[in-house]
Amino acid sequence: MRPARALIDLNALRHNYQLARELTGAKALAVIKADAYGHGAVRCAQALQEQADGFAVACIEEALALREAGIRGPILLLEGFFEADELALIEQHDFWCVVHDLWQVEAIERSALQKPLTLWLKMDSGMHRVGLHPADYQAAYQRLLASGKVGKMVLMSHFARADELDCPRSQEQLAVFEQARQGIAAEVSLRNSPAVLGWPKVPSDWVRPGIMLYGATPFEQAQAEAARLQPVMTLESKIISVRELPAGEPVGYGARFVAERPTRVGVVAMGYADGYPRHAPTGTPVAVDGQLTRLIGRVSMDMLTVDLTDLPAAGLGSRVELWGKQVLASDVAMAAGSIPYQIFCNLRRAPLLYLGD
């Protein structure tokens, strides 16, 4: 059996969720959209359901899969509904729903809902992706209250640059939000992962930890609270072949690596078809039998090559950690010109094995 696999440490997932709570004192929605960032939404939700205040997904399809798996807690639809007829399913399954556009307000007003909804009213405070214009926010809130279709509303917005700790944009967005919501007495949700870790003064009754749940930092620089995260996924495989090359010999497609000295090359059963980033360059860190070394040459669809020259004990069958507790996913992503969000979400083919049930 091919040795490529991803180990998912559910105890680390629980630790990271509790860290979000500890840092904020707030209620926390565990963001498990996109199949829990590649970690498996159902198993992650099951692991957290005894402690999580709720979950957040992108769309109704993801929410229905959780309900079918027996997840009974609150589930927030972060993109809201795309068609008015989804409101019947939202009511039936007791989903919470983001409202980010006036057409959604109108659809709720026209609906024949029998039970009041829990809505999260989203303001565009400066991200300029989705959200109600600040000038429309108060009126939308009052219209929804007057509709008789709403039981509770949470006020929310989303920061565009909270991962940049020296950038004033988050404070500017906060000021826009506070100005536009004046006079509304309701709970607030502003803090995503970087804001949970790095913006302690931003008010938030609810927080939305995403990437931090999975143990990866959202920051490009070291940050004290992010250093407390525990990596959840370990992507690993084994050495399946070893080559001894003289100086001057190339390795792999395009001869992107040429041996500067006599080199032992280990071939690993892992490639971009598994989700390992194709553009990871020579020098990207890997660990073989617990010792750090480097990727060499171009990543292929099913295989990649690593430098074993200084690891004489390593060879056929040696365990290779592509990312995990020793080789951080954020370091691999940075080397490849990517972000940990993307490399987690790109994971495929390698089976997920769960630890800490």
C-alpha positions as CSV (number, residue, x, y, z in Angstrom):
1,M,0.0,0.0,0.0
2,R,1.3,3.4,-0.9
3,P,2.7,5.0,2.3
4,A,1.5,8.6,1.7
5,R,-0.9,9.6,4.4
6,A,-2.1,12.5,6.6
7,L,-2.3,12.0,10.4
8,I,-4.9,14.2,12.1
9,D,-4.3,14.9,15.8
10,L,-7.7,15.6,17.2
11,N,-6.3,16.4,20.7
12,A,-4.3,19.2,19.0
13,L,-7.5,20.4,17.4
14,R,-9.2,20.6,20.8
15,H,-6.2,22.4,22.3
16,N,-6.3,25.0,19.6
17,Y,-10.0,25.6,20.0
18,Q,-9.6,26.0,23.8
19,L,-6.7,28.5,23.1
20,A,-9.1,30.7,21.1
21,R,-11.5,30.7,24.0
22,E,-8.7,31.4,26.5
23,L,-7.3,34.3,24.6
24,T,-10.7,36.0,24.1
25,G,-13.1,34.9,26.8
26,A,-15.6,34.8,24.0
27,K,-17.9,32.2,22.5
28,A,-16.2,30.5,19.6
29,L,-17.5,29.1,16.3
30,A,-15.1,26.5,15.0
31,V,-14.7,27.3,11.3
32,I,-14.8,23.9,9.4
33,K,-15.6,25.1,5.9
34,A,-13.8,23.5,2.9
35,D,-13.9,20.1,4.6
36,A,-12.2,21.6,7.7
37,Y,-9.5,23.1,5.6
38,G,-8.7,19.6,4.3
39,H,-8.8,17.9,7.7
40,G,-12.2,16.3,7.4
41,A,-15.2,18.3,8.5
42,V,-17.3,15.5,10.0
43,R,-14.6,14.0,12.1
44,C,-13.4,17.5,13.3
45,A,-16.9,18.5,14.2
46,Q,-17.4,15.2,16.1
47,A,-14.2,15.8,18.0
48,L,-15.3,19.3,19.0
49,Q,-19.0,18.9,19.4
50,E,-18.8,18.5,23.2
51,Q,-17.0,21.8,23.7
52,A,-17.7,24.0,20.7
53,D,-20.3,26.7,20.9
54,G,-21.1,26.1,17.2
55,F,-19.6,25.6,13.8
56,A,-19.2,27.7,10.7
57,V,-19.2,26.5,7.1
58,A,-19.3,28.2,3.7
59,C,-22.6,27.0,2.4
60,I,-25.7,24.9,3.0
61,E,-24.3,21.8,1.3
62,E,-21.5,21.7,3.9
63,A,-24.0,22.3,6.7
64,L,-26.4,19.5,5.5
65,A,-23.5,17.0,5.5
66,L,-22.8,17.8,9.2
67,R,-26.5,17.4,10.1
68,E,-26.6,14.1,8.3
69,A,-23.6,13.0,10.3
70,G,-25.4,13.8,13.5
71,I,-24.0,17.2,14.4
72,R,-26.8,18.9,16.3
73,G,-25.2,22.1,17.5
74,P,-25.4,25.6,15.8
75,I,-24.0,25.8,12.3
76,L,-23.5,29.2,10.7
77,L,-23.7,29.6,6.9
78,L,-20.9,32.1,6.3
79,E,-22.0,32.9,2.7
80,G,-25.6,32.9,3.7
81,F,-28.1,31.6,1.2
82,F,-27.8,31.9,-2.6
83,E,-31.4,31.3,-3.5
84,A,-34.5,32.3,-1.5
85,D,-35.8,28.7,-1.6
86,E,-32.9,27.7,0.7
87,L,-34.7,29.5,3.5
88,A,-37.0,26.5,4.0
89,L,-33.9,24.2,4.6
90,I,-32.4,26.8,6.9
91,E,-35.6,26.8,9.0
92,Q,-36.0,23.0,8.9
93,H,-32.4,22.3,10.1
94,D,-32.1,25.3,12.4
95,F,-29.1,26.7,10.7
96,W,-27.8,30.1,11.6
97,C,-27.3,32.3,8.5
98,V,-25.2,35.3,7.5
99,V,-27.1,38.1,5.7
100,H,-24.7,40.2,3.7
101,D,-26.9,41.8,0.9
102,L,-30.2,43.7,0.7
103,W,-31.7,41.1,-1.6
104,Q,-31.4,38.6,1.2
105,V,-33.2,41.0,3.5
106,E,-36.0,41.3,1.0
107,A,-36.2,37.5,0.6
108,I,-36.5,37.0,4.3
109,E,-39.3,39.7,4.5
110,R,-41.2,37.9,1.7
111,S,-40.7,34.4,3.1
112,A,-43.3,32.2,4.8
113,L,-41.1,31.1,7.6
114,Q,-42.8,29.7,10.7
115,K,-39.8,29.8,13.1
116,P,-37.6,32.8,13.8
117,L,-34.1,32.7,12.4
118,T,-30.8,33.4,14.0
119,L,-29.1,35.8,11.6
120,W,-25.5,37.2,11.6
121,L,-25.8,40.6,9.9
122,K,-22.6,41.3,8.0
123,M,-21.2,44.8,7.3
124,D,-18.6,45.6,4.7
125,S,-16.3,47.7,6.9
126,G,-13.5,47.7,4.3
127,M,-12.9,44.2,3.1
128,H,-15.0,45.0,0.0
129,R,-16.0,41.5,-0.7
130,V,-19.5,40.9,0.7
131,G,-21.4,42.8,3.4
132,L,-23.9,45.5,3.7
133,H,-22.8,49.1,3.1
134,P,-22.4,50.9,6.4
135,A,-25.0,53.4,5.3
136,D,-27.5,50.6,4.9
137,Y,-26.7,48.7,8.0
138,Q,-29.1,50.3,10.5
139,A,-32.0,50.2,8.1
140,A,-31.4,46.5,7.3
141,Y,-31.3,45.6,11.0
142,Q,-34.6,47.4,11.7
143,R,-36.3,45.8,8.6
144,L,-35.3,42.3,9.8
145,L,-36.5,43.0,13.3
146,A,-39.8,44.4,11.9
147,S,-40.3,41.3,9.7
148,G,-41.1,39.1,12.6
149,K,-38.9,36.4,11.0
150,V,-35.9,36.9,13.3
151,G,-35.3,35.7,16.8
152,K,-31.7,36.9,17.3
153,M,-29.1,38.9,15.3
154,V,-25.3,39.0,15.8
155,L,-23.5,41.9,14.2
156,M,-20.4,40.9,12.2
157,S,-17.7,42.1,9.9
158,H,-14.4,40.6,8.5
159,F,-11.0,42.1,8.7
160,A,-8.9,42.3,5.5
161,R,-5.5,42.7,7.0
162,A,-5.5,41.4,10.5
163,D,-2.6,39.2,9.7
164,E,-0.5,42.3,9.3
165,L,0.1,43.3,12.9
166,D,1.6,46.7,12.2
167,C,-1.1,47.7,9.6
168,P,-3.7,50.3,10.6
169,R,-6.4,48.9,8.4
170,S,-8.0,46.7,11.1
171,Q,-8.4,49.7,13.4
172,E,-9.9,51.7,10.5
173,Q,-12.4,48.9,9.8
174,L,-13.2,48.7,13.5
175,A,-14.0,52.5,13.6
176,V,-16.3,52.1,10.5
177,F,-18.1,49.2,12.2
178,E,-18.5,51.0,15.5
179,Q,-19.8,54.1,13.9
180,A,-22.4,52.3,11.7
181,R,-23.7,50.1,14.5
182,Q,-24.2,52.9,17.1
183,G,-27.4,52.4,19.0
184,I,-27.9,48.7,18.2
185,A,-27.8,46.5,21.3
186,A,-26.6,43.1,20.0
187,E,-23.7,40.7,20.2
188,V,-20.8,41.3,17.9
189,S,-18.4,39.0,16.0
190,L,-15.3,40.6,14.5
191,R,-12.3,38.4,15.3
192,N,-11.1,35.7,13.0
193,S,-7.8,33.7,13.6
194,P,-5.3,36.5,13.2
195,A,-7.5,38.9,15.2
196,V,-7.9,36.2,18.0
197,L,-4.2,35.8,18.2
198,G,-3.0,39.4,17.6
199,W,-5.7,42.0,18.2
200,P,-6.7,41.5,21.9
201,K,-8.5,44.9,22.1
202,V,-11.0,44.3,19.3
203,P,-14.4,43.7,20.9
204,S,-16.0,40.4,20.0
205,D,-18.7,38.4,21.8
206,W,-18.2,35.6,19.3
207,V,-14.9,34.7,17.6
208,R,-14.4,32.7,14.5
209,P,-11.1,30.6,14.7
210,G,-10.3,29.0,11.4
211,I,-6.7,28.4,10.4
212,M,-5.6,28.6,14.0
213,L,-7.8,25.5,14.8
214,Y,-5.5,23.5,12.6
215,G,-2.3,24.7,14.2
216,A,-1.0,27.0,11.5
217,T,0.0,30.6,12.1
218,P,-1.7,33.2,10.0
219,F,1.3,35.5,10.3
220,E,4.5,35.7,8.3
221,Q,6.5,36.6,11.3
222,A,6.9,35.0,14.7
223,Q,4.0,35.8,17.1
224,A,3.8,34.8,20.8
225,E,0.3,33.4,20.9
226,A,0.6,31.7,17.5
227,A,3.6,29.8,18.9
228,R,1.2,28.1,21.4
229,L,-0.7,26.4,18.6
230,Q,-0.3,22.7,18.0
231,P,-0.1,21.4,14.4
232,V,-3.1,19.1,13.7
233,M,-2.0,17.5,10.4
234,T,1.1,15.6,9.8
235,L,1.6,14.8,6.1
236,E,4.0,11.9,5.8
237,S,5.3,9.2,3.5
238,K,8.4,7.0,3.1
239,I,11.6,6.7,1.0
240,I,10.8,4.3,-1.8
241,S,14.2,4.4,-3.6
242,V,17.7,5.7,-3.1
243,R,20.1,7.0,-5.8
244,E,23.9,7.8,-5.5
245,L,24.8,10.6,-7.9
246,P,28.2,12.1,-8.7
247,A,28.7,15.8,-8.7
248,G,27.3,17.4,-11.8
249,E,24.3,15.1,-12.3
250,P,20.8,16.6,-12.5
251,V,17.7,15.3,-10.7
252,G,14.2,15.3,-11.9
253,Y,12.2,17.2,-14.6
254,G,13.9,20.2,-16.1
255,A,17.2,19.6,-14.3
256,R,16.2,22.2,-11.7
257,F,18.7,20.6,-9.3
258,V,22.3,19.7,-10.2
259,A,24.4,17.9,-7.6
260,E,27.1,20.2,-6.3
261,R,28.9,17.2,-4.7
262,P,28.4,13.4,-4.5
263,T,24.7,13.2,-3.4
264,R,22.5,10.6,-2.0
265,V,19.0,11.2,-3.3
266,G,15.9,9.7,-1.6
267,V,12.7,9.3,-3.7
268,V,9.5,9.9,-1.7
269,A,6.0,8.7,-2.5
270,M,4.5,12.1,-2.4
271,G,3.7,14.6,-5.2
272,Y,1.5,17.4,-6.3
273,A,-1.4,14.9,-7.0
274,D,-1.4,14.4,-3.2
275,G,-1.5,18.2,-2.7
276,Y,2.1,18.8,-2.0
277,P,2.9,22.2,-3.6
278,R,4.4,21.7,-7.1
279,H,6.3,25.0,-6.9
280,A,8.1,24.1,-3.6
281,P,11.8,24.9,-4.5
282,T,15.0,23.1,-3.7
283,G,15.7,23.8,-0.1
284,T,12.1,23.5,1.2
285,P,12.4,21.8,4.6
286,V,11.5,18.1,5.1
287,A,12.3,15.7,7.9
288,V,13.6,12.1,7.4
289,D,13.5,9.9,10.4
290,G,13.2,13.0,12.6
291,Q,16.2,14.8,11.1
292,L,15.8,17.9,9.0
293,T,17.0,18.0,5.4
294,R,15.8,19.5,2.2
295,L,13.7,19.0,-0.9
296,I,15.8,18.9,-4.1
297,G,14.6,19.1,-7.7
298,R,11.1,19.6,-9.1
299,V,8.1,18.1,-7.4
300,S,6.5,15.5,-9.7
301,M,2.9,14.3,-9.8
302,D,3.5,11.2,-7.6
303,M,7.0,11.6,-6.3
304,L,9.6,14.1,-5.0
305,T,13.2,13.9,-4.1
306,V,15.1,14.8,-0.9
307,D,18.7,15.1,0.0
308,L,20.0,12.2,2.1
309,T,23.7,13.0,1.8
310,D,24.2,14.0,5.4
311,L,21.8,11.4,6.8
312,P,23.8,8.1,6.3
313,A,21.4,6.1,8.5
314,A,18.4,7.1,6.3
315,G,17.4,4.9,3.4
316,L,14.7,2.7,1.9
317,G,11.6,2.8,4.2
318,S,12.7,5.8,6.2
319,R,9.7,8.0,7.4
320,V,9.4,11.4,5.8
321,E,7.5,14.3,7.3
322,L,6.5,16.8,4.6
323,W,4.8,19.0,7.2
324,G,3.5,18.5,10.7
325,K,4.9,19.0,14.2
326,Q,8.6,19.2,13.1
327,V,8.3,20.8,9.7
328,L,5.7,23.5,10.0
329,A,3.1,23.8,7.2
330,S,3.6,27.6,7.3
331,D,7.3,27.2,6.4
332,V,6.6,24.8,3.5
333,A,3.9,27.2,2.3
334,M,6.2,30.2,2.5
335,A,8.9,28.4,0.6
336,A,6.4,27.6,-2.1
337,G,5.0,31.1,-2.4
338,S,1.7,29.9,-0.9
339,I,-0.1,30.0,2.4
340,P,-1.0,27.1,4.8
341,Y,-4.7,27.6,4.1
342,Q,-4.1,26.6,0.5
343,I,-1.8,23.7,1.0
344,F,-4.2,22.2,3.5
345,C,-7.2,22.7,1.2
346,N,-5.3,21.2,-1.7
347,L,-4.7,17.9,0.1
348,R,-6.1,14.9,-1.8
349,R,-5.5,11.2,-2.5
350,A,-3.5,10.7,0.7
351,P,-5.8,9.1,3.2
352,L,-6.7,10.8,6.5
353,L,-6.0,8.8,9.7
354,Y,-7.4,10.2,12.9
355,L,-5.6,10.1,16.3
356,G,-7.0,11.1,19.7
357,D,-10.6,10.0,19.3
